[in-house]
C-alpha cells in the first residue's frame, strides 16, 4: 500500500467531509466492549460527537460495585482497558487516535475523548494486537507448571512500560506471600453479607448479557488453595468441579503511579496492552485482586520495590484453550447518542 490506507479500509467517507462511517464507529465501540471488567460489569458508556469524529468514554455509575469497589478504582481500570482497545482498533482501521483523559472538570463521569485523527498505516504488531482483542479471555482453570520464559516476561514488562506502568514478576516466596494475602482478604470479604449479595448479582448461572456465567467460574482445588476468586460461595453449580492447580502460581504485580483516576486509567490501558500481548504469545491470564479490595491493600506492595502501589495482580501461565467466555452487551445498548450523519457507506 506504500504507506497509504484506502478510504474503504479506514471507514472514512469519500466525500469532502471525510466523516467516519457508522459501521466504523460501531466496530470501534465493539472493540471497547470486549475489554475486561471486574465481574464483567462492563461499566462504560459511549457518546458520539462531532458527526462521528469524536468518541467520548463515560463511566456508567449503574454498573459500579459499591461493596467490592467503593472508590471506583476497578471501574476506572476497566474503562482504561476499553480505551486501549479503542486505540488499537482505531490504529488497525488506518487512523490516528488523539486521546484526552479527564477532559472536563464539570463532567466527572467523562473519562476520555478519542478523536479520530489523520491517516495511519497500521503496523503488523498493531494488527496482531487488534486480532487478540477477540481472543483475550480470563482463564480461571489450572495452568501447567511450565515457566513463562524470560523473553516473554520482558515483552510483557515492556508492554506495561509503554503505557507508563510497571509490571513486576514476583519470585516464589513473594508470590506465596501474596497468595496468602489473597486468601485472607477473600475470607474477610465473604464474611460480609453485602459482598456475597453483590457477587450473587454478577456471577453464576446462565448469563447472556453481562456478569460471569457459571461455566466460566473455574474449578476449586481439593487442597483449598485456590489461586482464583470464589464467586459463588453459597450457590455453586452442582456438582462442584475440582482440579489440581499449578504447584507454584506465577504472579505479576502491575503498578501505575499514585492512587487516583489518572493512575487507574493508565493501569487499565497497561493491563490491556499486557493482556493482549500475552494472548498473542499464547500466555493465559487471570486477575487476582482480592487483597487490593480491602484496607490491607498496602501489604501487597513489595517493600523492596520502587514501584508505586499495585493496581492489579495477574496470575500468568500456560492454560488449555477455553470455550467462549463471558457475554457482552450489544453495542447499541452502550451508546448514549448515535451518530447523526446518515449511514451511507456503512
N, C-alpha and C positions, 0 to 999 in steps of 0.2 A: 504493500500500500504506500510505500515511500513516505511513511510518517503522516499520511493524511487519512483521516477516518471519514468515510462517506456519510451523508445525511441519514441513509437508511439504517446505518449501524448506530449512530448516536441518538436516533429518535428525534432529531431536530426536524422541524418543518422546512420545506424547500422554499417557502416564501421569504419575503424580506424580514419578517419579524423573528425568524429562527426560534420560535417558541417550542419547547419540548412537547411531544405528543402526550396524550392521556395514557397511552399504553406504556410509555417510558416511565411516567410518574408512578403508575400502578406497580411496575416492576421494581422500582426503587423502594417503594414502601413495602412491597412483599419481601424484599431482601431484609429490610429493617425488622419486620415482624418475625423473621426467622432467628433473631438473636435470643440468647438465653436470658432468663429472669428467675429470680428466687420463686420457687413453687410454680413456675410458669404462669405467673400472674399477668405478664405482658402489660406493664404499667405505662404505656405510651399512647399518645395520640399525635396525629399529624395534621397540619393545616397548610393548604397550598395557597401561596400568594404570588403576586406579580405574574399572573397569567401562566403559572406553572414553572416559572424560573426560580422560585424560592420555595423550599420545604421547611416548615417550622416543626421542630420536635418539642412536644409538650409532655409533661408528666401528667398521668391520669390519677388523681387522688382517690378515685373509687376503687383502684386496684392496688393500693398500698396495703402493707401488712402492719396494722397498728401495734400488734403484740411482738411479732418477730423482727420488725424493722421500724421501731418508733421514730428514729431520727431520719429516716429516708435514705440511709446510705445504700441499701441494696437496690432501691428503685433507681437511684442515680447511676449506679454501676450498670444496671440493666439497660438504661437509656443510653449510656455511653457505649455499650456493646452494639445497640441498634444503630447508633451514629456511625460507628466504624463500618458496619455492614453497608450503610448508605454510601459512605465514602468509597468503599471498594466497588460497589455496584455502579456508582457514577463514573469512576475511572474505567471500569470494564465497558461502559457504554460509550467511551470515547470523549468524555467531558472532564472538566477540571472542577472539583468541588471547592468552594470558598466557604469556610466554616467560621461562624461566630458563636462562641459559647456565652451563655447567660447574657444575651444581647440587650435585655430591658430590665432595669431595676424595678419597673412598675408591674411586671408580669412575672411573678415568682414561679409559675408553672412552665414558662417558656425557657427551655434548657439550651436550645441551639437553633441557629438558622443555617441552612445549607443552600447556598446559591449555586446554580449550575452555570459554571463559567465557560471559558473558551474550549476549543478542541484539545484533546489529549490523546496521544497514541498509547493505548494500554500495553504494558509490558507482559511478558509471558507469566511472570510471577503474579501480577495483578489478576490475570485471568484464572490462574490456579487458585488463588485465594477466593475469587468470586465463585468458582465451582464448588469450593469447600463449604460455602455458606449453607448449601442444601444438604450436605452430608454430615455436618457437625451435629453431634449428639452428646448428651450426658450419659456416661456408661457407669452404671451402678453395679455391674456384675464383677466377679473376681477377675483380676489381671494375672498374667503369668509372672513368674519370678525373674523373668529376663530384665536386665537393667537397661534403661534408656541410655544409648551411647552418649559419650561426652560431646560429640559433634552436634547431635540433635539438641542436647541440652543448651549448648552455646547458641544454636539457632533460635530456640525459644526465648532465651535471655535477650538476644538481640531484638526479637520482635517486641518485647516489652520495652526495651530501651528506646525504640523508635517512637514510642508513644509517651516518652518521658517518665517511664516507670522502671521498677527494678524487680526482676524475678530471681529469687534466691532459692537454690535447691538445698534442702535440709539433709544433713548427714543422718546416719541411722539413729544415733542417740537423740538428736533433736526431733526427728520425725516421731520417735516413740513418745517423747515428752508431749508433743503437740497432739498426738492421738489420745493420750491420757486426758489432756485438757478438753478435747472434743467430747470424750465420753462423760466427763464430769459436767460439762456445760449442757449436754443433752439431758442428763438426769435432772438438772436444775430446771431446764425448760419444760420437760414433760411433767414436772410437778405442778405446773400452772394450768388450771382448767381452761383458761382463756387461750393459752397457746395450743392446747390439744384441740380446742374447738376451731381455731384458725387452720390447723393442719387438716382437720376433717373437711373444711370447706374447700381446700385446694388440692387434696391428694387422695388417691384411692378410687376404686370403682371405674366405671366406664366414662370416658370424657372425650368429647368431640370438638371442643372449642378452646378450652384453657385448662389450667391445672395439670396434675401429673396422673395419668391413668395407672391403675393397679398393675398393669403389665410392665410398666417401666420403673417400678419401685425397687427392684433388685431383691436378692435373697438375704437371709440372715445367716450369720456364722454360728455353727454349732458350739464354738468356744465363747460366744458372747462378745467377741472383739470385732465390731463391725466398722470398717472404715467408710461407712455410708450413713446417711441420716435414716432414722426410724420415722417414717412418715405417718404410719397408721398404727400407733401403739394399741389402740382399743378395738380396731376392726380390720385386722389383717385379712386378706382373702384366704379362704380355706381351699386346699390345705396349704399351710405355710411352707415356703420353699427355703431350703437350707443349702449352703455351699461353702466350700473352703476358700477363703480369700488368700491373696498372696502373703507369704511369710513376713516380708518387710515392705509395707507400702511405701512407695516413693512419693514424697511430698515436696511441693514448692510453694513459697510464700510470695505473693505479689504485693508490692508497696508502691505508693504514688503520692509523695508529698504529705503535708499535714492534713488532718481531717477537715472536711468541708466539701461543698458541692463541686468545686473545680477539681479537687483531687479525686473525688469519687467518679466524676465523668472521665477523667484521664485514666483511672483504674479500669473503668468499663471498656474504654477503647483498647487499652493494653491487653486486658483479659481476652477480648475477642480476637485481636491480632495473634496472640499466643495460641489461642484455641484453634483458629483456622490454620495456623502454621502446623500445629500438632496434627490436625486432621490430614493435611497434605502429606505428612510424614508417617502416617499410619499409627499415631500415638493416641490412645484413649485418654479422656479427661473426665474427672468427676470433682466438682466443687465440694469442699468440706469446710463449712463456715460456722458451725455451731459455737465454737469458742469466741467468735467475733461478734456474736449476738448477745453477749452477756456483759455485765460490769467488769468481768475479769479479762476482757479482750486484750488489755495491756500485757498480759502474761505471754501471749503468743509471740511477741517480738523477741527475737534472739538478742540478748544483751551484747553479744559480740559483733552484731551487725550495725553498720552505719546507716542502713536504710530507714525510711520513715515507718510509721505504723502499718502493719499488714492490712490490706483491704480485701484479700481473698487468699484462701488456701486451696491448692489444687493437688489432687491425687492423680498421678500420671502413670502410664504403663502400657502394656500390650494386652488388649482385650479382644474377645471374639466379636465378629460383626453382629450388629443389633437389628431387630425389625424396626419398622417405622416408629419414631418416638412420639413425644408429646404433641398434641394438636396445636393449631394456631387459629386465631381469629381471622375471618375474611378481611381482605384489605379494605373493602367498603365500610366496614364497621369501625375502623380505627382512623379514618379520615373525617375530620370535622367539616371541612369545606371543600367540595370537589372543585376540580379545575373549571374555570369559567369559559375557557375557549372551547370551540367546537372540537369534535373528536376526529376530524379528518386526519387521515394518515395513521389512525390507531388500528 
